[in-house]
Amino acid sequence: MREEELEVAIKVVIVGNGAVGKSSMIQRYCKGTFTKDYKKTIGVDFLERQIELDGEEVRLMLWDTAGQEEFDAITKAYYRGAQACVLAFSTTDRDSFEAAHSWKMKVEDECGEIPTVLVQNKIDLLDQSVVDPEEAELLARALGCRLLRTSVKEDVNVAAVFRHLAAACLAEMQRQDDMDYCPVGGPLPPLTISAFSPNSQNGKSSHSNGTIVLRPGKQKNHKKKNVLRNACRIL
């Protein structure tokens, strides 16, 4: 496989309290659909979408996690290996806004600091807002995140959330270029991405559980962009 054929795969977790619109957000982004009927996520759901960004083909693997406390033991296992995070709260739910900091800490406990976007959803309901605009901006600064305001119902800024995270991850990969070198001669071992099992280990997952295996060919003696530096450790 040539260098330019390697796929950039980015794992993104979407976290926040229940009923803030996490599932609706990835359904809107990946399938272009929206339903106003709320259905609680049981544990974890998964969707993906491939986009082109700055000439790169990028596969976004979006993990929708339950916002209820009873699922914590399940969902935290799926944070591992995430390279980016959507931290969502609702314009009409004060508790979800106040819980944003604790959600960020949960992700950092498993992943360290990763590109994160603070998303204020349901801006189509600003007349019912319980969060002042200034409060949201202050929270974003305190968390070190960019704030994006979305309406999943009206499809406002949803794509911008994921494109921003993809761009941030690509920029991070680019910054690693000067530090990453390939061995001289001989093929690299396969890069394995387990997309579904939190207990799988690199190189040991079977293809039946959704594993993506990328097998680079023989490498030349030069720097090589490590596009899957962290993705190969997913889960």
N, C-alpha and C positions, 0 to 999 in steps of 0.2 A: 504494500500500500504506500503510495506516494505521500509526502508530507502534506501536500495541499488537500489530500482526500481525508485526512483525519477530521473527525467531527468534534466540534466543541459542544460538550454536554454540560449543562448547568442545573444543579438541583436547587430548587427554590421551595422554601416552606412558607406557608401562609398561616399566621397565628393571630389569636385574639379571642375575645369572649364569644360565646355562642350568639347567633342571630345578628352578627354585624355585617354579614354578606360575604363571607369567605368563599363558600361553595358557589354562590351566584357569580362571584368575580371570576373564578377560573372557568366556570361554565360559559360565561359571556365571552371570555378571551379565547378559549379553545374551540368552542362550538358555535358561538354567536347567538346563543339562546338565553332567555331570561324567564324565570317564573317567580311570581310573587308569593307562592306558597312556600312556607318555611318547613324544611325537613332537616332535623338534627343529624349531623354527621356522626356516625358510629365509628369511633376510632380514627381511621385515616382513609382518605380517598386520593386518587392519583389520576392526573391528566397530563398530556404533553402537547407542545406545539413547536414546530420548527419555523424559525424566522431567518432572514438575512440581515446582518448588521455590519456595516463597514466592510463589505465584501466577504464576511465570514458567514458560513452556515452554522447556526446556533440552535441546538435542541434544548428547549426549556422543559424540564421535568418538574411539574408543579404538584406539590404535596399539600393537600387540604387537610388540616388537622382539626379534631374536635375541640371545642372551646369549653367543654364542661369538665369540672374537676375530676369526675369519676373516671375519665379516660386518660388522666395524666400519665399513668404508668405505661400505657400503650403508645401514646403520641410522642413522648420524649425520646423513645428509642428511634423514632423516625427522623428526629432532628439531626442525628449524627451524619456527618458528611455533607450537610447543606452548605452551599456556597453563597446563598443570598436569602433574604428574608423579607416578607411583606408583613408588617405589623399593623393590623387593622382595628379601627374602632368605629362606632356609629355616631353620626351627628345627633341621634335621638336617644342615645343610651349613655348616661353619665358614668355608670359603672364600668363600661367597656373602655372609656377614656382613661379613667383612673387606674385601670388594670394594665395599661400599656407597658408601664415600666417593668412590672413583674413578668410579663410575657417576654420582654426583651432579655431579662436576666435568665429565664429558662432556656432560651435559645443559646445564649452565650455560655451557659454552663456546659452545653454539649458541643458547641461549635467554635467557641471563641468569638472574636469580633469579625463579623462578615458584613458585606454591603447590605444595608437595611433601608427600607422605605416605610415611613409612617404614613398610613393611608386613612384619611377621614372619609368614610363612605356615607352614602345617602344624602349628598348635598342637594338633591331634589326636594328634601324635606327641611330646608333651612328655616322655614316658618315654625318648625317644631324643635329647633335646635336647643340643646341643653349645654352646648360647649361654645364658648366665645372664640372667635377667630384668633384673637391674641393668645388665648390659652393654648390652642393647638400649636401655634408657632413657637411659643415658649417651650412646650413639651418636646417638639422636634429638635430644638437647639440643645435642650438638656440631654436628650438621648443621642445626639450627634447624628441625626437622620435628616434626610430631605423629607419635607411634608408635601404630599400630593392629595388633592381633594377629588373624590370620584363620585359618580353616580352610576352604579352598575345597571340600574333600571334604564337610564337614558343613554348608557354607553358613553359616558364622559370620562376621559382620562384613564380608562382601564388599560388600554394598550400602552400608554405612556409609563405606567408603573413597571411593567415587565421589560420594556425596552430600556428604561433607565437602569434597572438592575443588571440586565445583560451587558450594557455598555460599561457599567462599573466593574463587572467581573472580567470583561475583556481587557480593560485598562489594567487591572491587577495582574492578569496573565502577562501582559506586555511588560510590566515593570519587573517581572521575574526573568525576562529574557537574558539579562546580563549575568544571572546567577546559574542558569540551567544549561548544562552541556550534555550531549549524548556521548556514550562510549564510542571509541574508534573501532569501526568494523564490527560485523556480526549483527544479527537481528536483535531487536529489543524484545523482552518478554511481552506477552499479550497484556493489554490494559483491560481490566475487567470492571464493569460497572454493574452492580446489582441494583436493580430498580425497585425490587419489591420486598425482599426479605431482610429485616433488620439484623438477623443473626448470621448472614452470609459473610464470608471473608474474601478478601481480594484473591482472585484466581481460583476459588473453590466453589463458586456458585454454578449450578447447572443452568443450561439454557432455558429449561422449562419454567423458571421463575422470572423470566423477563430480563435476564442478564444480557448486556451488550458487550461483546468482546471485539476490541479493535486490535488488529495484528499488524504493526508497522513492519515494513520490509527492511532490507539491509541499509544501514545509515552511512552517510558520508562523514568525513571528518570536518564538521562545522557545527556552529550553534544551531540549535533547533528549538523552535517555539514549543514549549510544553503546554499544549492547549488543554490537557486533561490532568494537570498537576494535582489538583485536589479531587477532581471528579472520580478518579480511579479508586479513591478511598470511600466512595459513597457507601454508607451503611457498613 
